[in-house]
Amino acid sequence: MNGMTDLAFRPYEPRDQRRCVAMFDANTPEFFSPNERVDYLAYLDGGAAGYRVCEEKGRVVGAFGLSQAAAQTRELNWILIDPGTQGQGIGSRMLERVVEDCRGSDTTILRIAASHRSAPFFERFGATVVRTTENGWGPGMHRVDMRLDIGPQAEV
Ligand SMILES: CC(C)(COP(=O)(O)OP(=O)(O)OC[C@H]1O[C@@H](n2cnc3c(N)ncnc32)[C@H](O)[C@@H]1OP(=O)(O)O)[C@@H](O)C(=O)NCCC(=O)NCCS
């Protein structure tokens, strides 16, 4: 991880859809099941409230959604990074950002709908497995529901 990349976060706009879908496709089938594409499109078409994109030198390299799920509970959805820029610390920066946002509100629990492929990443930040659903996302793609308790201090 290096903290040197200059990253900017901003709200998702309809003009980002093509790029986001391209990043989804580039992460399929390694991280996403092909059948999830229709759900992602519906999410974006539906306005994607709380979705944010991450730009590096003006280019969108990732996105993530943060929404209110219940009282004091937020949910992280559709976090994805361009495979060409994975492993450079961008996902970590995003997650730090998400945790900061949660701490700045009354959030105590962050729910993460992950897969068996991405769960190890979230575990590094202290997220724990709540439930595993075999083939929950599609054939061979297991759903791993996780939670990250938001404490008052940095836990990374
Ligand atoms: C999961 C994801 C967001 C991680 O983002 P990233 O920018 O690649 O992560 P970072 O570079 O910050 O990685 C931080 C550390 O976690 C590790 N890591 C990253 N992804 C991992 C994974 N899937 N499994 C295990 N470890 C992982 C990295 O190797 C790195 O380790 P290091 O610090 O020892 O070098 C990214 O790989 C991604 O977009 N995946 C496809 C979409 C996806 O699965 N989304 C989640 C489900 S909705």
The ligand as an SDF file (V2000), in Angstrom:
LIG
                    3D

 48 50  0  0  0  0  0  0  0  0999 V2000
  -11.5840   -5.9570   -3.1250 C   0  0  0  0  0  0  0  0  0  0  0  0
  -11.0210   -4.6570   -3.7100 C   0  0  0  0  0  0  0  0  0  0  0  0
  -12.0260   -3.5320   -3.4690 C   0  0  0  0  0  0  0  0  0  0  0  0
   -9.6930   -4.3200   -2.9990 C   0  0  0  0  0  0  0  0  0  0  0  0
   -9.1760   -3.1130   -3.5120 O   0  0  0  0  0  0  0  0  0  0  0  0
   -7.6110   -2.9020   -3.8310 P   0  0  0  0  0  0  0  0  0  0  0  0
   -7.3840   -1.4960   -4.2060 O   0  0  0  0  0  0  0  0  0  0  0  0
   -7.1560   -3.9500   -4.7710 O   0  0  0  0  0  0  0  0  0  0  0  0
   -7.0070   -3.1900   -2.3960 O   0  0  0  0  0  0  0  0  0  0  0  0
   -5.6490   -2.6080   -1.7500 P   0  0  0  0  0  0  0  0  0  0  0  0
   -4.6490   -2.4000   -2.8220 O   0  0  0  0  0  0  0  0  0  0  0  0
   -5.9810   -1.4760   -0.8730 O   0  0  0  0  0  0  0  0  0  0  0  0
   -5.2500   -3.8730   -0.8790 O   0  0  0  0  0  0  0  0  0  0  0  0
   -4.8860   -3.8110    0.4720 C   0  0  0  0  0  0  0  0  0  0  0  0
   -4.3490   -5.1560    0.8700 C   0  0  0  0  0  0  0  0  0  0  0  0
   -5.3960   -6.1330    0.7760 O   0  0  0  0  0  0  0  0  0  0  0  0
   -5.0040   -7.1860   -0.0940 C   0  0  0  0  0  0  0  0  0  0  0  0
   -6.1570   -7.5940   -0.8950 N   0  0  0  0  0  0  0  0  0  0  0  0
   -6.8020   -6.8630   -1.8090 C   0  0  0  0  0  0  0  0  0  0  0  0
   -7.8260   -7.5450   -2.3230 N   0  0  0  0  0  0  0  0  0  0  0  0
   -7.8190   -8.7630   -1.7180 C   0  0  0  0  0  0  0  0  0  0  0  0
   -8.6390   -9.9020   -1.8110 C   0  0  0  0  0  0  0  0  0  0  0  0
   -9.6670   -9.9570   -2.6470 N   0  0  0  0  0  0  0  0  0  0  0  0
   -8.3420  -10.9550   -1.0250 N   0  0  0  0  0  0  0  0  0  0  0  0
   -7.2880  -10.9240   -0.1820 C   0  0  0  0  0  0  0  0  0  0  0  0
   -6.4810   -9.8420   -0.0380 N   0  0  0  0  0  0  0  0  0  0  0  0
   -6.7490   -8.7730   -0.7950 C   0  0  0  0  0  0  0  0  0  0  0  0
   -3.9170   -6.6020   -0.9630 C   0  0  0  0  0  0  0  0  0  0  0  0
   -3.0690   -7.6040   -1.4420 O   0  0  0  0  0  0  0  0  0  0  0  0
   -3.2190   -5.6560   -0.0360 C   0  0  0  0  0  0  0  0  0  0  0  0
   -2.2990   -6.3540    0.7540 O   0  0  0  0  0  0  0  0  0  0  0  0
   -0.8770   -5.7100    1.1930 P   0  0  0  0  0  0  0  0  0  0  0  0
   -1.2230   -4.5030    2.0000 O   0  0  0  0  0  0  0  0  0  0  0  0
   -0.2570   -6.8050    1.9800 O   0  0  0  0  0  0  0  0  0  0  0  0
   -0.1800   -5.3690   -0.0660 O   0  0  0  0  0  0  0  0  0  0  0  0
  -10.6930   -4.7950   -5.2110 C   0  0  0  0  0  0  0  0  0  0  0  0
   -9.8340   -5.8600   -5.4010 O   0  0  0  0  0  0  0  0  0  0  0  0
  -11.9010   -4.9620   -6.1030 C   0  0  0  0  0  0  0  0  0  0  0  0
  -12.4670   -3.9950   -6.5950 O   0  0  0  0  0  0  0  0  0  0  0  0
  -12.3370   -6.2030   -6.3750 N   0  0  0  0  0  0  0  0  0  0  0  0
  -13.4150   -6.4810   -7.3090 C   0  0  0  0  0  0  0  0  0  0  0  0
  -14.7690   -6.1210   -6.7970 C   0  0  0  0  0  0  0  0  0  0  0  0
  -15.1650   -6.7640   -5.4880 C   0  0  0  0  0  0  0  0  0  0  0  0
  -14.9240   -7.9300   -5.2420 O   0  0  0  0  0  0  0  0  0  0  0  0
  -15.8400   -5.9980   -4.6330 N   0  0  0  0  0  0  0  0  0  0  0  0
  -16.2920   -6.4560   -3.3390 C   0  0  0  0  0  0  0  0  0  0  0  0
  -17.6130   -7.1610   -3.3790 C   0  0  0  0  0  0  0  0  0  0  0  0
  -18.9750   -6.0880   -3.7250 S   0  0  0  0  0  0  0  0  0  0  0  0
  1  2  1  0
  2  3  1  0
  2  4  1  0
  2 36  1  0
  4  5  1  0
  5  6  1  0
  6  7  2  0
  6  8  1  0
  6  9  1  0
  9 10  1  0
 10 11  2  0
 10 12  1  0
 10 13  1  0
 13 14  1  0
 14 15  1  0
 15 16  1  0
 15 30  1  0
 16 17  1  0
 17 18  1  0
 17 28  1  0
 18 19  1  0
 18 27  1  0
 19 20  2  0
 20 21  1  0
 21 22  1  0
 21 27  2  0
 22 23  1  0
 22 24  2  0
 24 25  1  0
 25 26  2  0
 26 27  1  0
 28 29  1  0
 28 30  1  0
 30 31  1  0
 31 32  1  0
 32 33  2  0
 32 34  1  0
 32 35  1  0
 36 37  1  0
 36 38  1  0
 38 39  2  0
 38 40  1  0
 40 41  1  0
 41 42  1  0
 42 43  1  0
 43 44  2  0
 43 45  1  0
 45 46  1  0
 46 47  1  0
 47 48  1  0
M  END
$$$$
